[in-house]
Amino acid sequence: LGLVGSEMCIRDSFIPCGIDKEIALEYLANMLNITKEETIAVGDGVNDYPMFRFAKLSVGVNVKDERKVNFNFKSTSDALDFLAQTLKEQTC
C-alpha cells in the first residue's frame, strides 16, 4: 500500500493557476501508476472538494455545508486517525 499525502504533493502552492486538485490527483495517480480505484482523498476545505470527484473513496473533514460536496465518509476528528481506523476496519 503506497500512501501519498496532500501535504507532500497536492498543496495549493504547487498547483498552477487554473488546475484544481481533481486534475492534480489524477495526474499524480497516472504518474505513480495508481488506478482511480486505489485513490483516497481527504480534505477539509472547499478547495479539496474537486479531489472527491476523482478519488474512489473520499473523506470530508469538518465539512460545513454537506449539500455542496459529495464524499463517502465524514469526520469531525483528525482525518488521519479517522482514515487509519476506517482502513483497519475495512481490511480486518
N, C-alpha and C positions, 0 to 999 in steps of 0.2 A: 504494500500500500504506500503510494507516494503522496505526500501532502505538500501543497504549495499554498502558503498563506498570503492573503491580500496585503498584509503589512510588508511583505517582501516583494511582491510582484505587481500588484494591481492598485497601487496607490494613485490618488488623483494627480500627483505631481509627475508621474511617469506616463500618463496617458495624454497624447497630443489633443489639442483642442478639436472638438467635433467627434471624438471617438469615445463612446461610452463604455462602461465596464462589461456589458454583454459582449461587445466586439472584442474587447481586450481579453476576456476569459476564453472566448472561442479561439482567438489567435494563440493564446498561451497553451490551451489544450492541444491544438494542432501541432504546435512547436514541440510539445513534450510527448506527442503520440498518445494522448489520453482521449478516449471517446467521451461524447456528451454524457453517456450513461454512467461514467466514472467520476463525474464532477459534482461538487457540493459548493454552494455559495452561502456565505454567512455575512450578513450585513445589518447595519444599524442606522443607516441613513438613506434618504431619498436617492442619493447618487449610487447606492448599491442595488436598488431595485432592478435595474436592467440586467444585472447578473442572474437574477432569479429566473428570467425568461430562458436563459441558456442552460443553466445547471439542471441536472437530473433531480437533485434534492436541494432545497433552499431553506435557510433558517433566518427568519426575521427577528432581530433582537430589539426589544423595546419599540416596536412599530407603533407609531402614534395613530395613524389612520389606516386601518386594515382594508378599507374599501379601495384604496389606491394601489394596492400591490397584491400579487399572488405569491404565496410561499407555502411550502409543505409543513413546516413546523414554526412555532413561535416560541420565543424565550424572553423572559424578563430577567434572567440571571446571566452570569458571564457566558458568552457564546461558546467559548472553547470547552468549558466544563459541560455545558449542555450538549454540545456536539459529541464529545467523548462519551458521555453517558448514553446518548442515543445510539451511537455506533456500537457500543458494548452490548446494549440490549438487543440490537438487530442481529448481531453476529453470535450471540450465545444461545 
